[in-house]
Amino acid sequence: MKHQEDFIEFNMKWDNKMKEYEEEAKKVEEILVNRHMEAYHKLEQELEESMPKKPKDSAELLNLRKREENLVKQKL
């Protein structure tokens, strides 16, 4: 009988330790998620502030537009 009582006591202690561990792990996970979200939002804001509102047209695009204008003038 003593072995069974020891076994039950051990299982109860183990279950309590696992419950405590899972609660602590959940707290740590929440802290990390919050930190990551804060870092993400900060980086997102920095990128929005540092990027130009209107992208600069490439030289190739400008050249193609100029050629288009010339072709339209030639057909008129």
C-alpha positions in Angstrom: 0.0 0.0 0.0 2.8 2.4 0.8 4.1 2.1 -2.8 0.7 3.0 -4.2 0.5 6.0 -1.9 4.0 7.1 -2.9 3.0 6.6 -6.6 -0.1 8.7 -6.2 1.8 11.4 -4.3 4.5 11.5 -7.0 1.9 11.8 -9.7 0.2 14.7 -7.9 3.4 16.5 -7.4 4.4 15.9 -11.1 1.0 17.1 -12.3 1.4 20.3 -10.2 5.0 20.9 -11.5 3.8 20.4 -15.1 0.9 22.8 -14.5 3.3 25.4 -13.1 5.7 24.9 -16.0 2.9 25.3 -18.6 1.7 28.5 -16.9 5.2 29.9 -16.9 5.8 28.9 -20.5 2.6 30.6 -21.5 3.6 33.8 -19.8 7.0 33.8 -21.5 5.4 33.1 -24.8 3.1 36.1 -24.3 6.0 38.3 -23.4 7.9 37.3 -26.5 4.9 37.7 -28.8 4.4 41.3 -27.4 8.1 42.1 -27.9 8.0 40.8 -31.5 4.8 42.8 -32.2 6.3 46.0 -30.8 9.5 45.5 -32.8 7.5 44.7 -35.9 5.3 47.9 -35.6 8.4 50.0 -34.9 10.2 48.7 -38.0 7.0 49.1 -40.1 6.7 52.7 -38.9 10.4 53.4 -39.6 10.1 52.0 -43.1 7.0 54.0 -43.9 8.7 57.2 -42.8 11.9 56.5 -44.7 10.4 55.4 -48.0 9.3 58.1 -50.5 5.6 58.5 -50.9 5.8 58.3 -54.7 8.3 55.9 -56.2 10.9 57.4 -58.5 10.4 56.4 -62.2 13.2 54.4 -63.7 15.3 55.7 -66.5 13.8 52.9 -68.8 10.3 54.0 -68.0 11.0 57.6 -68.7 12.7 56.6 -72.0 9.6 54.5 -73.0 7.3 57.4 -72.2 9.4 59.7 -74.3 9.3 57.2 -77.2 5.5 56.9 -76.8 5.1 60.7 -77.0 7.2 60.8 -80.2 5.3 58.0 -81.8 2.0 59.7 -81.0 3.3 63.0 -82.6 4.4 61.2 -85.7 0.9 59.6 -86.3 -0.8 63.0 -86.0 
